[in-house]
Amino acid sequence: RGIMLTAVRLLAAALANMATGLILLIRRLPIAKSATHGPLFSGLLRRLETPTAMPERWVAEAAAGEPAEQLAHGIDCGCYYTANLFARGQHYSFRDVAHFDSFAAALRRSVDAADAPGATVRASQEDEELPPNVSRLPAKERAAVLDALETEVRRRGGMVVASNARKRAISREYERLHPELWELSEDFLHPDFIRLVQGLGTSPPAEDGTPTVGGQAPVLRLLAPGAYVLPVFTPRFCRLLCEEVSHFRSSGLPRGQPNSMNKCGLLLHELGLTDGLIEPLVQKWVKPLCKTLPSMDEVTPTIDHQRAFVVQYRTGEDESLAAHFDNAEVTLNANLGLDFTGGELALFGPSGGVKPTDKPTHFHDWQESGVGHAVLHLGSRVHSALPISGGERLNLVIWMRSRTWRAEHGCPMCGETDRFL
């Protein structure tokens, strides 16, 4: 069995490398950019960039023997492969691959039945196998849900292999625009943020428990229970990172989507930015601050890994984000800027206590706080991004996680403690 799993991993890696090479070749062909043939090649690239070369259960099983490698890609629980799948504005969760396969087969039969003679009767019979929120959908929408779910399961199943192939291609071919970004400098950090962290414990906290420094106006503002607004980065750092993202987009190199909901953006570990930039930022600056915050002081000491990415919002692409909670104990979400209107952050209550009909309890206007300001919040806090109405907005998001906390309190996505890798 061990030999077979090794062979599967090697075959998956070889196929991923071949797909990556083909993606690079197609992107550089002049014909792929022409008005006549461009749409055709765009569709082909979307298919190639979705890892479909290996059945998802094979890839997942092969990767299961490498938990350290999966953890490096932000996967620490087996539920990753079939739980909280986002499709057509809703989340779907399945116990395992067999449960998903059963659901997909029933959904496929329902779609096929709707197109067959006697469709009304046959579709109603097949619909009995589906949950109400799906059976009530029109046949075309059910087909779209099925396609989106199967695509997402394939993406997750092949994510480690595909991401490794992208990292190798980026390491070989990408020419950095701002090499200084690959090592954290205090020049990147807002002076008020530096003053706040370095002065922790030197002054009594404010009435709401937030830390203060030297009796001056609070740098940290309580936005909602478990959520704070504060300056973190300088405008220069935000400009450099935005320019680097734009430079990478124009390179033609493949990129993975940040998560199941955000399709547009950049995974920073694939660019090699984790060790020199993100890790020291979290450990030296963000983590000490979180230890002093009443809502985060219990979980913060055991934070031991993180996942960082840049998300992009603009009209015609990702314009908004539905209500959700993060796969994180603590999240830092920082405004990097560009020109935009709309796109406010909406906050609800904690996960498990929010109904689909609930309205947001608090809002944060990114433009009001300014470039470099961030919202630091518990990952369990349900939130959404309101539609952007113009321009383009980039945010740096860091999910901070603790294996020790999860071992005791359960995975934030499935609530279980016995599926950790």
N, C-alpha and C positions, 0 to 999 in steps of 0.2 A: 504493500500500500504506500509506503514511504517513497519508493522508486516511482510509482505512478503519479503521486502528487508533485514530485520534483519535475517529472516530465511535463505535467500540465503547466506548472509555473514557467518552465523554459519555453514551451510552445506559446503560451500567452504572451510572454515578453517578446518573443520573436515576431509574433503577429502585430503587437503594439508598435514595435520599432518599424515594421514595414508600413503600417498605416501612417505613422508619424512622417516617415520619409516621403510617402505619397502626398500627404497634406502639404509638406514644404514645397514639393515639386509643382503641385497644382497652383498654389498661391503665387508662385513666381512666374507662371506662364502668362504672357501678355493677353492671350485669348480669354483667360479666366476673368480679366478685368474689363472686357469689352461689353458694350451695351447689348449686343446680340446674344452672346453666350454666357455672360456673367451670371444671370439667374440660375442657369443649369448647373454651373460649377459651384455656386453657393449652396445649392441643395445637396450636391455630392459631398461638399466639405462638411456640412452639418451631419451627414450620415457617417462619414469617416471619423469625425471627432466624438461621436457617441460610440463607446466601446461595445461593439456587437460581435466581435470575433469569436468569443468563447461563451458557451451557455453560463448564465450567472451562477448557477449552483456549483459548477466546476471551479470557477474562479474563486468563489467564496470559500469553498472547501480547501482549495489549494492554499489560499492566503491564510486560512485559519491556523495553519502550522507555523505562521510567522507573526505572532501578536505584536512583537516590538516594531516590525515594519508597518503593521496596520496602525499602531498607535502614532507613529511618525506622520501618518496621513489623517490623524484625527479620529480614527476608528477604535473605540475601546469596548464596545458592546456588540454582541451578535445581532441585536435588534436593528442595527444600522442598515442591514441589507433588505429588510422588509417592513420596517415601521416608519410612521410619519412620512409617507410618500406624498408629495404635493402634486396634485394634478387638477388642472382646470379650476383653480380657486379653492380646492378642498384638500384636507389631509386624509389619508387612508393608512390604516395600520393592519398588519397581518402577523400572526404568531411566528410563522416560518415560511420557507419557500413553498412547501406543500400546501399551506393555507392560501398563499397567493395564487398558486397554480390553479387551485380549485375555484377561487373567485374569478380568475381570468377566464377559465373555461366556461363558467356559467355566464359571464358577461359576453363572451364571444358567441355563445349559443343564442343569447337574447338578441344580439345585434343581427345575427344571421337569420333568426326566426322572423324578425321585423321586416326583412326584405323578401320573405318567401310568400307563396300563395296562402291565403288564409291567415295573413299576418296578425290580425287582431287577436284571434284565438291562440295561435302559437306563442306569440310574444307574451301574452298574459300567463301562459303556463311556465315559460322560462323565467319570467320575472319573479316568480315565487321563490327562486333560489337566491335572489339578490336582496341586499338591504334596502329599506324604503327610499333612502336618499338617492340611490342609484336607479332603482326600478322606475321612479317617477320621471327620470330624464328622457327626453326624446331619443330615438334610436341613433341619430347622428351624433348627439352629445355623448351617448354611451360609448360609441365607437371612438370618439376623441379621447374620452377618459381612459379607455383600454389602451390606446396607443401611447398616451402620456405615461401611464403607469408602467407599461412594459419597457418603454424607453428609460425611465428612471431606475427601474430594477436592474436593467443592463448596465446603466452608467455606474451605479453603486457597486455591482458585482465586479466590474472590471476597473474600478477606480484606482486601486493601488498600482496595477500593472500599467494602466494608461498614464497615470501621473508620473511614475518613474520614467517612462519613455519621454514624456514632455520635459522633465527635469534634465535628462541627459541631452536632449536636443538644445535646450536653453543654455546649458553649461557649455556646450560646444560652440554654439553659433551666435549667442546674443552678445552684442556690444553695448555695455552699460553707458547710459548718457551721463548719469551723476554717480560715479563710483563711491563718493563719500557717504551715500545712503546706506551702504552695507556695513557701517559701523556707527553705533549710536554716539552722538556728541551732545553735550549739554547745550550747545548752540541750537539744537533742534527743539529744545524744551522751553516753554513759555516761562519767563522770569517769575511770574506769580506761582506757577506750579512748582518750580524749584524751591521757592521760598516756603511754600506750604509743606512740602515733603521734608525738607531739611529742618523745619521748625516744629515738626510734630512733637507734642508733649511739652513744649516750652510755655504754652499758654492754656488757660482753661477753655474747654469747649463752649460753643454757643449753646443757647437754650435747647435747640433741637438735636444736640449731641455732635454736630459737625465740628471739626477742628478749626481753630483760629491761630493766627500768628501775630504776636506782639500787640494785641488789642486793636489791630487794624480791621478794616472792613473785610468780612469773610470772603475768601477766595472761592470756597466751595459753597454751592447753594443747593438746598434740599428741594428737589422738583416734586417728588412724590415718595411715599414709603418705599425704601429700597432703591431710590433713584436720585442721582445728584448731577448737577451741571458744574463744570469747572474748565478753566483754560489748561490745555496740555501742551500744545505744539505752537511753535512760532509760524508766522505767515511764510517765512522763507522755507521751512521744512515742508509745509503743505504744497507750496509751489513746486519744489523739487520733486516731490513724490507724484504730483499730478503730471508733471512733464515726463517723468520716468514711465508712468502708466501709458501715456499717449505714445511715447517712443516705442514701448514694447508692442502696443497694438499695431503700429505701422511696420513692425519688423516682419510680419508674416508668419511668425512662429506660433505653434498651437498653444492654446491656453485652456485650462479647465475652468468650469463655472464655480463660483464661490461656494454654493450650497444648492440644495434642491429647489429653493425658491428664487434666489437671485441667479439669473442666467448670465448677466453681464458684469464683468469685473476681473479680478486677478487673484490667484492664490499666491501669497507671498513666499511660502516655503518652496514653491517651484522656481522662484527667482533666486533662492538662496538667501533671503533676507531675514530668516528666523534667528539664526545663531548670533549674528552681530548686531541686529537692530531690535527685534521684537523681544527676544529672551532677556537681555539686560534691561529693557524698558519695563517689562513686567516685574522682574525680580528685584531690581534696585529702586524703582520709583512707584509703580502702581500698587504692588503688593504691600509695601509698608503703609501706604495710605489706607488701603482697604482694611487693614488690621485695626484701624482706629475708628472705623465707621460702625455704629451700633448694629446695623442690619447685615454687615458682612464680616464682622470680627470672628465669628465661629468658623466659617468655611475657609477664610483666606489663608491662615497659616499653612494649610496642607496643599495649596495650589501648586501643582508640579508640572503641568504642561499646558500649552495653549495652541490655538489655531487662529491665524491672522489672514485677513483678505481685504481687498478693496472692492467696494460695490459701486456700480455706476447706475445712475438714474437719468434718463432723458426720454423725450417724447419719441414714440415709435419703437422703443426697446423696453427695458424695465422702467415703468412709470410709477409704480406703487408696489406695496408689499402687504399682503393680507395679514391679519392678526395671527400671532404665533408667539411661542417662547423659544429660547435658545438652548442649544445643547452645550450649556456652560453653567458654571456656578456663578461667575461674575462676567459681565460684558462691558468692554469699553468701546464706545461708538463715537468717533471723532469726525467732525466736518472738515474735509480737505479743501472745499471750496468749489471754484468755477462759478459762472454766472447762471443763476436759476431762480425760478419763482415757485412757490408752493413746496410740497414735499415734507411737511411738518411731521415730527415724530408724535405718535399718539400712544398713550399708556393706558392700560387696563389694570385689572387686579392680578393676583398671582395665578399661575396655571392650576387648573383643577377647580377654580372658583369662578371662572368666566364663562358665560353662556354666549352662544352666537349672536343673540339679540342685544347683548350689553353694549353700552356706548362707552367711549373713552372717558377716563376720569381726569386726565391731565394731558397737556400738549407741550411740545417744545418746538419753538421756531428757530431753525438753524441759522437763518439770516440775522435774527435779532441778537443771538449770542456772538456770532462771527466766526471767521475761519480759525481753525485750531482749537476751538472749544469742543468739549465732548460731553456725552452723557454716560455716566458710570452707573450701571444698574445690575440688580440680581438677574441672572439668566432666566429665572422662573417667572419674571414679570412679563405678562403678555403685552405685546406692543405691535404696532404696525407703522408703515410709512404711507402717509397720505399722497395722493397723486401729485406728481410734479407737473406744473402747468406750462413750463417753458424752460429752455436752457438745458444745462447739464450739471448734476451734482455728484461728487465723489466723496465717499466716506471710508475711513479706515476702521475696520471692526476687528476686535481681538476677543476671542472666546477663551476665558481662563477656566481651567478645570482641575479637579482634585480626585485622584483615584481613591485616596483614603476616605474622603467624604462619601463618594459613591458606593464604596464597599459597605458602608453603614446605612446610608439613606436611600440607596438605589439609584439606578440610571435615571437621569432627568427625563429621558424620552420614553422609557417603558416602565420605569418604577421598580424593576427587578434587580436583584443582587447576584443572581447565579448565571448570568449570561456574559459576564465580562471576559474579555479575551486574554 
